[in-house]
């Protein structure tokens, strides 16, 4: 695809569009009869003030950008145009003009000065000094206008509502501080480099075809006379769009010291061994696992913060992984001073700085893994048996169960299951075995099942291995029994992979002499891998 970036001789497209509908807003504040009349532009009005020279220097040094490239148009030129603006200009000596002018000597600094300082003091349309509203600035930040002040900065006495032919000027007693949104803070400020580098690594600059202007087709490719580029990031969708200005979030962000510790711990649980792009998968899923319970949307998960909060990973359909945290503000709560040192206000919420980590791995990613036995897709092999899936709504079982029946009265059957999405960690390997009364309440066959098990797994070098658990296992035939088969450390993670790396085989182990004491038929609810982090 070919692009031809044609820089407009005046302003960016968004600014030009905004100038069309200013008349009604102007008339609302300056009615036709009492409206101040001026034949001077905002630039000229500011030049006459006498104490706005520093602000004017910055306006003349800072360029309007189009498609991430500087144009020849400065913001001083823009304020001399026919577009309508409100300007909040800080008086001389109230901000560091020298540092801003030095910043403008480079392209990146010029862009930064425009976004963080100049656009933070200018908005389209008219805002009166008596208005009480949120104003959308040129940098897309929403700032608070109230009678007497703007974003907490007071107006200079008697210096408001200065009329110009293309807008209105308010003079401030200080500069308006720039508010980062959460995404900007993470990817800009050194204190958040641990988390921020993850997000920054997935940024892309892409052509916005809908906003770009086509000029024809050359050699089968669309050519654009004006191409509009935008920054995208695939992670925005996964983390509830923490870049958007019209949202409101709370994000817990650990100090770099804390981040390094918890991230390295998470890496150990996402060891993908010898698979293709193992290192990239490990970093992606370890980052995601640690970060997703750090983000909270104030609109949806924080309505009753005194009682509980739920992170953006919350799902009411997930019984094991609810991502709900109770009494978050109380002692020991995830937002309490036990973990939060201070906060940083952002334009779309707030960052809570963590000096200690409030979660354990099993709280946020090292979850139990359950394989439902009744689903045939989970079975990978069987021998000397028949099987049937039964589905039930009983509270004690999950959806249904598998009936494993010996081929003959004396057959010791085997049944192999795949266990997908395990992490590279230590689990207690369990089977949930049901009493026969779940099917027939009058059944009085209370003989237990007896079986042994083995686990198939893959080493970090991609070699398939098998381990036989030493002890035979018996269930309690009078209840739903979660029987522990043994403890095992799985070396290779299969989270997010299409193929399971772990298989568990159950083998009936009843001798002919024991047939009267044990039952070869098994009602199997599920296989349950419970995280084990005992030191």
C-alpha positions in Angstrom: 0.0 0.0 0.0 1.4 3.4 -1.0 0.8 6.6 1.0 1.5 10.2 0.1 1.5 12.4 3.2 0.5 15.9 2.0 0.9 18.3 4.9 -1.9 20.9 5.0 -0.8 24.5 5.0 -2.9 25.3 8.0 -4.1 23.0 10.8 -4.8 19.4 11.4 -8.0 18.1 10.1 -9.7 17.7 13.5 -9.1 21.4 14.2 -10.6 22.5 10.9 -13.7 20.4 11.4 -14.3 21.8 14.9 -14.4 25.4 13.6 -17.7 25.0 11.7 -20.2 25.0 14.6 -18.9 27.7 16.9 -21.5 30.4 16.2 -24.2 29.2 18.6 -21.7 28.7 21.4 -20.4 32.2 20.9 -23.9 33.7 20.8 -24.8 31.9 24.0 -22.2 33.7 26.0 -21.9 36.9 23.9 -25.5 37.7 22.7 -25.8 39.9 19.6 -26.7 43.0 21.6 -24.1 42.8 24.4 -21.5 40.9 22.5 -18.0 42.6 22.7 -16.8 43.5 19.3 -13.2 43.0 18.3 -11.4 43.0 15.0 -8.2 41.4 16.5 -7.2 37.8 16.6 -6.4 35.9 19.8 -2.7 36.2 18.9 -3.0 40.0 18.6 -5.0 40.3 21.9 -2.3 38.3 23.7 0.5 40.4 22.2 -1.2 43.5 23.7 -1.4 42.1 27.2 2.3 42.9 28.1 2.8 39.9 30.5 2.2 36.9 28.2 5.5 37.1 26.4 6.7 33.8 27.7 3.6 32.0 26.5 3.9 33.7 23.1 7.5 32.5 22.7 6.4 28.9 23.3 3.4 29.3 20.8 5.8 30.6 18.1 8.3 27.8 18.7 5.8 24.9 18.8 4.5 23.4 15.6 1.2 21.8 14.8 1.7 18.1 13.9 -0.1 16.1 11.3 0.2 12.3 11.1 3.0 12.4 13.6 5.0 14.9 11.5 5.6 18.6 12.2 4.0 21.1 9.8 5.2 24.6 9.1 2.3 25.9 11.1 3.0 27.1 14.7 0.3 27.4 17.4 0.8 31.2 17.1 -0.3 30.9 13.5 -3.2 28.8 14.5 -4.4 31.5 17.0 -4.3 34.1 14.2 -6.5 32.0 12.0 -10.3 32.0 11.5 -10.9 29.0 13.8 -12.5 29.7 17.2 -10.6 28.9 20.4 -10.6 29.6 24.1 -7.1 30.2 25.5 -6.1 30.0 29.1 -2.7 31.8 29.1 -0.4 31.7 32.1 1.4 35.0 33.0 5.1 35.4 32.6 7.4 33.9 35.2 4.9 31.2 36.2 6.3 28.3 34.2 9.8 27.3 32.9 9.8 28.9 29.5 13.5 28.1 28.9 13.0 24.3 29.3 10.0 24.3 26.9 11.9 26.3 24.3 14.8 23.9 24.6 12.4 21.0 24.2 11.1 22.4 20.9 14.6 22.1 19.3 13.9 18.4 18.5 11.0 16.9 16.7 10.0 14.6 19.6 10.4 17.5 22.0 8.3 19.8 19.8 5.6 17.2 19.7 5.8 16.7 23.5 5.7 20.4 24.2 2.6 20.8 22.0 0.7 17.9 23.6 1.7 18.5 27.3 1.8 22.3 27.4 0.4 24.2 24.5 -2.7 22.0 23.8 -3.3 21.8 27.5 -4.1 25.5 27.5 -6.2 25.7 24.4 -9.7 24.4 23.5 -12.0 24.8 20.5 -15.2 26.9 20.9 -16.0 29.4 23.7 -15.8 28.7 27.4 -16.9 31.6 29.7 -15.2 32.2 33.0 -18.5 31.6 34.7 -19.1 28.2 33.1 -19.0 25.0 35.2 -18.2 22.1 32.9 -15.5 19.8 31.7 -13.7 21.2 28.7 -12.3 19.1 25.9 -8.8 20.5 25.2 -6.8 20.2 22.0 -4.9 17.3 23.5 -8.2 15.4 24.2 -8.0 15.9 27.9 -11.1 16.8 29.8 -10.2 19.7 32.2 -12.5 21.2 34.8 -13.8 24.8 34.4 -15.5 26.4 37.4 -16.2 30.0 38.2 -13.0 31.5 39.4 -10.5 28.8 38.3 -9.6 26.4 35.6 -8.3 22.9 36.5 -7.5 24.3 40.0 -5.6 27.3 38.7 -7.2 30.6 39.6 -7.8 33.3 37.0 -5.7 36.5 37.2 -7.9 39.2 38.7 -10.0 41.0 36.1 -8.3 39.1 33.3 -11.1 36.9 32.0 -13.3 36.8 28.9 -11.0 38.9 26.8 -12.8 39.1 23.4 -11.1 38.4 20.1 -12.6 38.0 16.6 -11.8 34.2 16.8 -12.4 33.4 20.4 -11.8 34.4 24.0 -8.8 34.8 26.3 -8.5 34.0 30.0 -5.3 34.9 31.9 -4.2 32.4 34.6 -2.1 32.9 37.7 -0.1 29.7 36.8 0.3 27.0 34.3 -2.2 24.2 34.0 -0.5 20.9 35.0 -0.6 18.1 32.4 -2.5 15.0 33.5 -1.2 11.8 32.1 -3.8 9.1 31.4 -2.9 5.8 32.9 -1.5 4.4 29.7 0.6 7.5 29.1 2.0 7.3 32.7 2.9 3.7 32.3 4.7 4.2 29.0 6.3 7.5 29.8 7.4 7.8 33.5 10.5 5.9 34.7 8.9 4.9 37.9 6.6 2.5 36.0 9.1 1.2 33.4 8.5 -2.5 34.5 4.8 -2.5 33.6 5.1 0.2 30.9 7.7 -1.6 28.8 5.2 -4.4 28.3 2.6 -2.1 26.9 5.0 -0.1 24.8 6.3 -3.2 23.1 3.0 -3.8 21.5 2.4 -0.3 20.1 2.0 0.0 16.3 1.5 3.0 14.0 -1.2 2.1 11.5 -3.0 3.8 8.6 -6.5 4.8 9.4 -8.1 4.1 6.1 -11.5 5.6 7.0 -10.0 8.9 8.0 -7.5 9.1 5.1 -8.2 10.6 1.8 -7.8 8.4 -1.3 -6.4 10.0 -4.5 -6.5 7.0 -6.8 -4.9 3.6 -7.5 -1.4 3.1 -8.8 -0.2 -0.4 -9.8 -3.2 -1.9 -8.0 -2.4 -0.1 -4.7 -4.5 2.7 -3.2 -2.7 6.0 -3.0 -3.6 8.5 -0.4 -3.3 12.3 -0.8 -3.7 12.7 2.9 -3.0 9.7 5.1 -4.0 9.7 8.7 -1.9 7.5 11.0 -3.0 6.3 14.5 -1.3 4.5 17.3 -2.8 1.1 18.1 -2.0 -1.6 20.6 -3.5 -5.1 20.8 -3.4 -4.9 24.6 -6.0 -2.1 24.8 -8.7 -4.7 24.3 -7.3 -7.0 26.9 -6.9 -4.3 29.6 -10.2 -2.4 29.2 -8.7 0.4 27.1 -6.7 2.2 29.8 -5.7 4.8 27.2 -9.2 6.2 26.7 -9.9 9.7 28.2 -13.6 9.2 28.7 -13.2 6.2 31.1 -12.3 6.1 34.7 -10.0 3.5 36.1 -8.0 2.6 39.2 -4.7 0.8 38.5 -2.5 -0.8 41.1 1.1 -0.3 39.8 4.0 -1.8 41.8 7.3 0.0 42.3 10.0 -1.4 40.0 11.6 -3.3 42.9 8.3 -5.0 43.6 7.6 -5.5 39.9 10.9 -7.3 39.3 10.2 -9.8 42.0 6.6 -10.7 41.1 7.3 -10.8 37.4 10.3 -13.1 37.7 8.1 -15.4 39.9 5.4 -15.4 37.3 7.9 -16.3 34.6 8.7 -19.5 36.4 5.1 -20.6 36.0 5.0 -19.9 32.3 7.9 -22.0 31.1 7.0 -23.1 27.6 10.0 -25.3 27.1 11.0 -26.1 23.5 7.9 -24.9 21.7 8.2 -22.3 18.9 8.6 -18.7 20.3 8.7 -20.1 23.9 10.3 -16.9 25.2 7.8 -14.6 23.7 4.9 -16.7 25.0 6.4 -16.8 28.4 6.8 -13.0 28.6 3.3 -12.3 27.2 1.4 -14.6 29.5 3.5 -13.8 32.6 2.9 -10.1 32.0 -0.8 -10.6 31.4 -1.2 -12.9 34.4 0.3 -10.4 36.8 -1.3 -7.2 35.3 -4.9 -8.1 34.7 -5.9 -8.0 38.4 -4.2 -4.6 38.7 -6.9 -2.8 36.6 -10.3 -1.8 38.0 -13.0 0.1 36.1 -14.8 2.5 38.4 -18.0 2.3 36.4 -18.4 -1.5 36.7 -16.3 -3.0 39.4 -16.0 -0.4 42.2 -19.5 0.8 42.9 -19.2 -0.4 46.6 -15.5 -0.1 47.3 -16.0 -0.4 51.1 -17.3 -3.9 50.6 -15.6 -5.3 47.5 -14.1 -4.6 44.1 -13.7 -6.8 41.1 -11.0 -6.4 38.5 -11.5 -6.2 34.7 -10.7 -10.0 34.6 -13.9 -10.7 36.6 -16.4 -13.2 35.1 -19.5 -14.3 37.0 -19.4 -17.5 35.0 -16.0 -18.6 36.3 -16.4 -20.4 39.7 -12.7 -20.7 40.4 -11.3 -17.4 39.1 -13.7 -14.7 40.3 -11.2 -11.8 40.6 -13.2 -10.3 43.5 -11.5 -8.8 46.5 -13.3 -8.0 49.7 -12.8 -5.1 52.1 -10.2 -3.5 49.8 -9.8 -0.4 51.9 -9.6 -2.1 55.3 -6.4 -3.2 56.9 -5.0 -6.0 54.7 -7.1 -5.0 51.7 -5.5 -4.6 48.4 -6.1 -0.8 48.3 -5.1 -0.3 52.0 -1.9 1.5 53.2 -0.5 -2.0 53.9 0.3 -2.1 50.2 -0.4 1.3 48.7 2.2 4.0 49.4 0.6 6.9 47.5 -1.6 7.7 44.5 -1.2 9.6 41.3 -4.2 11.4 39.7 -4.6 10.7 36.0 -6.9 12.2 33.4 -8.8 8.9 33.2 -8.5 7.7 36.8 -5.7 7.1 39.3 -2.6 5.1 39.8 -2.2 3.5 43.2 1.6 2.9 43.8 2.3 -0.4 45.5 5.2 -0.7 47.8 4.3 -4.2 48.7 2.6 -6.9 46.6 -1.0 -7.7 47.8 -1.5 -11.0 45.8 -0.3 -14.6 45.9 0.1 -16.5 42.6 -2.9 -18.6 43.4 -5.0 -15.4 43.8 -4.4 -14.1 40.2 -3.0 -16.8 37.9 -1.9 -20.1 39.6 -5.4 -21.5 39.6 -6.8 -25.0 40.0 -7.1 -26.9 36.7 -10.2 -29.0 36.2 -10.8 -31.6 33.5 -14.4 -32.6 33.3 -14.4 -36.4 32.8 -17.8 -36.6 31.1 -16.5 -34.8 28.0 -15.3 -37.3 25.4 -12.9 -34.8 24.0 -10.9 -35.0 27.2 -10.4 -38.8 26.8 -7.3 -39.8 24.8 -7.2 -43.5 25.3 -9.0 -46.3 27.2 -8.6 -50.1 27.5 -10.7 -53.0 28.9 -13.7 -50.9 29.6 -16.8 -49.1 28.3 -17.9 -45.7 29.3 -21.0 -43.5 29.3 -21.5 -39.8 30.1 -24.3 -38.8 32.4 -25.4 -35.3 33.0 -27.0 -34.1 36.3 -28.0 -30.9 38.0 -27.0 -32.1 41.4 -25.3 -29.5 43.6 -22.4 -31.8 44.5 -21.2 -32.4 41.0 -20.2 -30.2 38.1 -22.6 -30.6 35.2 -22.1 -34.4 34.8 -19.9 -37.4 35.3 -18.4 -40.3 33.5 -19.3 -43.9 34.3 -16.4 -46.2 33.6 -17.4 -49.9 33.5 -15.0 -52.9 33.2 -15.3 -54.9 30.0 -15.7 -58.1 32.1 -16.3 -58.6 35.8 -12.5 -59.1 36.3 -11.1 -56.5 33.9 -8.8 -53.9 35.3 -9.4 -51.0 33.0 -7.3 -48.0 32.1 -8.5 -44.6 31.0 -6.3 -41.7 29.9 -7.3 -38.0 29.9 -5.6 -34.9 28.6 -5.1 -32.0 31.1 -4.8 -28.8 29.1 -3.7 -25.3 30.3 -1.6 -26.3 33.2 1.3 -24.1 34.3 4.8 -25.1 35.1 4.3 -25.5 38.8 3.6 -28.0 41.5 0.1 -29.4 41.8 -1.7 -31.9 44.1 -3.2 -34.3 41.6 -6.7 -35.3 42.6 -9.7 -37.2 41.2 -13.3 -36.4 42.3 -15.1 -39.8 42.6 -18.9 -39.9 43.2 -21.0 -42.4 45.2 -23.3 -44.6 43.2 -26.3 -42.9 44.9 -25.9 -39.9 42.6 -27.6 -42.0 40.0 -29.8 -44.3 42.1 -30.6 -43.1 45.6 -31.6 -46.6 46.7 -28.3 -48.2 45.6 -26.6 -49.9 48.5 -23.4 -51.0 46.8 -21.0 -49.0 49.0 -17.8 -50.8 48.0 -15.1 -48.2 47.1 -13.1 -48.1 43.9 -9.4 -48.8 44.0 -7.0 -47.5 41.4 -3.5 -46.2 40.7 -2.4 -43.5 38.4 0.5 -42.2 36.2 1.2 -38.9 34.7 2.6 -38.2 31.2 4.4 -34.9 30.7 7.0 -33.2 28.6 10.4 -32.0 29.7 11.7 -28.5 28.9 13.8 -30.2 26.2 10.6 -31.5 24.5 11.1 -35.2 25.7 8.0 -37.1 26.7 8.2 -38.8 30.1 6.0 -40.7 32.4 5.8 -40.9 36.2 4.0 -43.6 38.2 2.4 -42.5 41.4 3.5 -44.9 44.1 0.3 -45.2 46.2 -3.0 -46.9 45.3 -6.0 -44.7 45.9 -9.4 -45.6 47.4 -12.5 -43.4 47.5 -15.1 -43.0 50.2 -18.2 -44.6 48.7 -20.6 -42.7 50.9 -19.8 -39.2 49.7 -18.5 -37.1 46.9 -14.8 -37.7 47.5 -11.9 -35.6 46.3 -9.1 -38.2 46.6 -5.5 -37.1 46.3 -3.4 -39.2 44.0 -0.1 -37.5 44.7 1.9 -34.3 44.2 3.8 -33.5 41.1 5.8 -30.6 39.6 5.0 -30.0 36.0 8.0 -28.7 34.1 6.3 -27.3 31.0 3.4 -24.9 30.7 0.6 -25.5 28.2 -1.5 -22.4 29.0 -3.0 -20.9 25.8 -1.6 -23.8 23.7 -3.8 -25.9 21.3 -2.3 -29.2 22.6 -2.1 -30.5 26.1 1.4 -31.4 27.4 0.1 -33.4 30.4 -2.0 -36.6 30.4 -3.3 -38.5 33.5 -4.0 -42.2 33.3 -6.2 -44.0 35.9 -5.9 -47.7 36.2 -8.2 -50.0 38.2 -6.0 -52.1 40.5 -8.3 -54.7 42.0 -7.0 -58.2 42.2 -9.4 -61.2 41.9 -9.1 -61.8 45.6 -10.3 -58.3 46.3 -13.3 -58.3 44.0 -15.7 -58.7 47.0 -14.2 -55.7 48.8 -13.9 -53.2 45.9 -16.0 -52.0 43.0 -14.5 -51.9 39.5 -17.1 -49.5 38.2 -16.2 -45.9 38.8 -18.4 -42.7 38.7 -15.8 -40.0 37.9 -16.8 -36.4 38.1 -13.5 -34.7 37.2 -9.8 -34.6 37.5 -8.6 -31.8 39.7 -5.1 -30.3 39.8 -4.8 -28.1 42.9 -1.9 -25.7 43.2 0.6 -26.6 45.9 3.0 -23.9 47.1 4.1 -25.4 50.3 7.8 -24.6 51.0 
